[in-house]
Amino acid sequence: MRNTAVVTGAGRGIGRAVAERLARTGALVHALDLDVTELRDSEGAFEVSLGSVVPKQCDCADTAQVKRALNEIDGPVHVLVNCAGIIGQPTTVPETGDEEWDQVLTANLSTVFRVSRAVIPRMTEGGAIVHIASILGLTGARSYAAYAASKAAIVSLTRSMARDHAPAIRVNCVCPGAIDTDMFQAYVQRAADPAAERLRIESEIPLGRLGRPEDVAGAVAFLASEEAAWITGAILVVDGGDTA
Ligand SMILES: NC(=O)c1ccc[n+]([C@@H]2O[C@H](COP(=O)([O-])OP(=O)(O)OC[C@H]3O[C@@H](n4cnc5c(N)ncnc54)[C@H](O)[C@@H]3O)[C@@H](O)[C@H]2O)c1
C-alpha cells in the first residue's frame, strides 16, 4: 500500500520540491499552501511520478482550515513535512512591532504546532515527521531576530516531539542554509547591491554554490524513509558547509 504524506508550504520552493520528491517514491502527497496556483498550473510535472500530488489551498496557521484539509484525506497519514514559513521584515528586537513578531511566529512556528497536532492522531500505522527549520535557528541572525527565534523553537519542538511520540512516530528536523528560492531572492533584494550580496553568500559556502530545493528534498526524503528507521530527534544541517 502506498504512503500518504502531507507537506505544508508545498506551493513553491522547498516544499514543492519535497512534495515532488515524495511523489516520485510512490506517495500520495497532499500539498498544502496558502497559494497553490503554481502547483495546479503545472500538473503535467507529476506525470512521471509513481505517486501523485494533490494541491490543497490551506492556511496552515488556521486550526479550522487545517482540520478541514485533514478531513478530506482518507485513511492514515504516514509522513508529514512542515515547510510553510515566511522570513518577515529585517528588524532587530526594538524595531519589531507586535504585529510583525506575531506574524512571523505564527507562520513559522504555529503552523508546525497546529498541523502536527492535527496529523499525529491520524498516524495510526506509525509515521515520520520532518520539520524545516533553518541554520539561522542555530546561529542566530543579524536583523532577523523573530525569524531566527521561530526556527530555534522548531529545533526544540523537534526534540520534545521525538521523545513524546517514540517509538511509533519519528520526528526529525532539517536546517537548510541558503537555498535559491523566492524567499532567498526576497532576502537578497533587500541588500543595497543584491547581485553582490548573492555572490558574497555564494562565495562563503564551502561547497561553492547556493543550495537548490532538491538538496533539501533529498535530506527530507531520507529522514522520512525506512533508511532512517533508527533516527529520531535529529537536527540535520543541509547548508553546503556554511556553518561547518
Ligand atoms: N530559502 C532558504 O534559503 C531557506 C533557508 C532555511 C530555511 N528555509 C525554510 O524553508 C521553508 C521553505 O522556504 P522557501 O525558501 O521554499 O520559501 P518560499 O517563500 O519560496 O515558500 C514558502 C511557502 O510557504 C507558504 N506559506 C507561508 N505561510 C503559510 C501558511 N500560513 N499556510 C500555508 N502555506 C504557507 C507560502 O505560500 C510559500 O508557498 C521555510 O520554512 C523557510 O523558512 C528556507
The ligand as a Gaussian input file, in Angstrom:
#p B3LYP/6-31G(d) Opt

LIG

0 1
 N       15.274000      29.528000       1.067000
 C       16.127000      29.470000       2.065000
 O       17.284000      29.939000       1.937000
 C       15.753000      28.825000       3.370000
 C       16.765000      28.593000       4.294000
 C       16.453000      27.994000       5.504000
 C       15.140000      27.628000       5.789000
 N       14.179000      27.869000       4.876000
 C       12.800000      27.473000       5.238000
 O       12.295000      26.568000       4.282000
 C       10.879000      26.728000       4.188000
 C       10.508000      26.950000       2.725000
 O       11.181000      28.114000       2.282000
 P       11.267000      28.547000       0.754000
 O       12.588000      29.157000       0.570000
 O       10.803000      27.452000      -0.121000
 O       10.198000      29.750000       0.794000
 P        9.105000      30.232000      -0.240000
 O        8.717000      31.593000       0.202000
 O        9.586000      30.035000      -1.625000
 O        7.902000      29.186000       0.035000
 C        7.234000      29.186000       1.268000
 C        5.837000      28.683000       1.026000
 O        5.160000      28.631000       2.300000
 C        3.836000      29.073000       2.091000
 N        3.234000      29.542000       3.341000
 C        3.635000      30.579000       4.138000
 N        2.808000      30.712000       5.176000
 C        1.860000      29.736000       5.052000
 C        0.720000      29.359000       5.801000
 N        0.337000      30.041000       6.893000
 N       -0.007000      28.319000       5.385000
 C        0.323000      27.645000       4.266000
 N        1.386000      27.953000       3.495000
 C        2.130000      28.989000       3.887000
 C        3.964000      30.206000       1.068000
 O        2.727000      30.491000       0.436000
 C        5.014000      29.621000       0.121000
 O        4.439000      28.884000      -0.932000
 C       10.509000      27.884000       5.102000
 O       10.062000      27.392000       6.341000
 C       11.822000      28.622000       5.258000
 O       11.881000      29.356000       6.461000
 C       14.434000      28.452000       3.669000

